[in-house]
Amino acid sequence: ELTSLLVPEEEFRKENNAERVTGLFLQNFKAALQSGKSNKVNAVLRGFRDLVQSDDVKEEVIKQNALPSIIKFAKETNDDPLPLEIVYAMTFNTDAKKIICENTEFVDHVKQLRDSEKKDVSKMAHGIMWKIEDEEKFKQRGEQKN
């Protein structure tokens, strides 16, 4: 059901590989962005949200250079937690985390979203900032205690 927004179910069953699924996501995501209809973009992102939990899919997002488009969309939508959920999932990939950290404009945007009145947006923003700023400090403090 999740992938039905990305690819017909029979097709997904035939060839269940991260490269193809990520490529289809990217193709549908770009088409939805070009349509200018945020509901179409959100439909594609909803279908991708669970898939991006897979390490293989995260790797493909990096290989296929899809992360900058997702970040750009997340920057353009202040009150939507969905693109932030995708970005948060990507912070569990070292290469993605580096790309996110290097986009200082996006990081500043996420810092501001921590104060959002929408709880789910604020929660995702806090999660992203924890992963890209505080997690390493926390690990280092733990190592110093040992």
C-alpha positions in Angstrom: 0.0 0.0 0.0 2.8 2.4 0.9 4.5 2.1 -2.4 1.3 2.2 -4.4 1.8 6.0 -4.7 5.2 5.4 -6.1 4.9 2.3 -8.2 2.1 -0.2 -9.0 2.2 -3.1 -6.5 2.8 -5.8 -9.1 5.8 -3.9 -10.4 7.2 -3.4 -6.9 6.8 -7.2 -6.2 8.6 -8.1 -9.4 11.6 -6.0 -8.7 11.9 -4.9 -5.1 15.2 -3.0 -5.1 16.1 0.3 -3.5 17.7 1.8 -6.7 14.5 1.4 -8.7 12.1 2.4 -6.0 14.2 5.5 -5.2 14.4 6.4 -8.9 10.6 6.1 -9.2 10.1 8.2 -6.1 12.4 10.9 -7.5 10.7 10.9 -10.8 7.2 11.1 -9.2 8.5 13.7 -6.7 9.9 16.0 -9.4 6.7 15.6 -11.4 4.6 16.5 -8.4 6.8 19.5 -7.7 6.4 20.7 -11.3 2.6 20.3 -11.0 2.7 23.0 -8.3 0.2 21.0 -6.3 1.4 20.4 -2.7 -1.2 17.7 -2.2 0.5 15.7 -5.0 3.9 16.2 -3.5 2.6 15.2 0.0 1.0 12.0 -1.5 4.4 11.0 -3.0 6.2 11.8 0.3 3.7 9.8 2.3 4.4 6.8 0.1 8.1 7.4 0.6 8.1 8.0 4.4 8.3 4.4 5.4 10.6 3.3 2.6 13.2 5.9 3.6 13.7 4.0 6.9 15.7 1.4 4.9 19.4 2.0 4.9 19.5 0.9 1.2 17.0 3.5 0.2 18.9 6.2 2.2 22.0 5.2 0.2 20.1 5.5 -3.0 18.7 8.9 -2.1 22.3 10.1 -1.7 23.5 8.3 -4.9 20.6 9.8 -7.0 21.1 13.2 -5.5 17.5 13.4 -4.3 18.2 15.0 -0.9 18.7 18.6 -2.1 15.2 18.5 -3.7 13.7 17.2 -0.5 15.5 19.8 1.6 14.4 22.5 -0.8 10.8 21.4 -0.5 11.1 21.2 3.3 12.4 24.8 3.4 9.4 26.0 1.3 6.8 24.4 3.6 6.8 25.8 7.1 3.8 24.0 8.6 4.2 20.6 7.1 6.0 17.9 9.1 6.1 15.4 6.3 9.2 16.6 4.4 10.9 17.1 7.8 10.1 13.5 8.6 12.0 12.4 5.5 14.9 14.7 6.3 15.0 13.4 9.9 15.1 9.8 8.6 18.0 10.8 6.3 20.0 12.1 9.3 20.7 8.5 10.2 22.9 8.3 7.1 26.4 9.8 7.6 26.6 11.2 4.1 23.1 12.7 4.3 23.8 14.2 7.7 26.9 15.9 6.2 24.8 17.3 3.3 22.2 18.6 5.7 24.7 20.2 8.0 26.4 22.0 5.0 23.1 23.6 4.0 23.3 26.4 6.7 20.2 28.1 5.3 18.2 24.9 5.9 19.7 24.4 9.3 18.7 27.9 10.3 15.2 27.3 9.0 14.9 24.1 11.1 16.2 25.9 14.2 13.3 28.4 13.7 10.8 25.6 13.2 11.6 24.3 16.7 9.4 27.1 17.9 6.5 26.2 15.6 3.1 26.1 17.2 2.4 22.9 15.3 3.7 20.2 17.7 4.6 17.7 15.0 6.6 20.3 13.1 8.4 21.4 16.3 9.1 17.8 17.2 10.6 17.0 13.8 12.7 20.1 13.9 14.0 19.2 17.4 14.8 15.7 16.2 16.7 17.0 13.2 18.7 19.4 15.3 19.5 16.7 17.9 20.9 14.4 15.1 23.0 17.1 13.4 24.2 19.1 16.5 23.7 17.5 19.9 24.1 13.8 19.2 27.9 14.0 18.7 28.4 16.2 21.7 26.4 13.7 23.8 28.5 10.8 22.5 31.7 12.7 23.2 30.6 13.5 26.8 29.8 9.9 27.3 33.3 8.9 26.1 35.0 11.4 28.3 33.3 9.9 31.4 34.7 6.5 30.6 
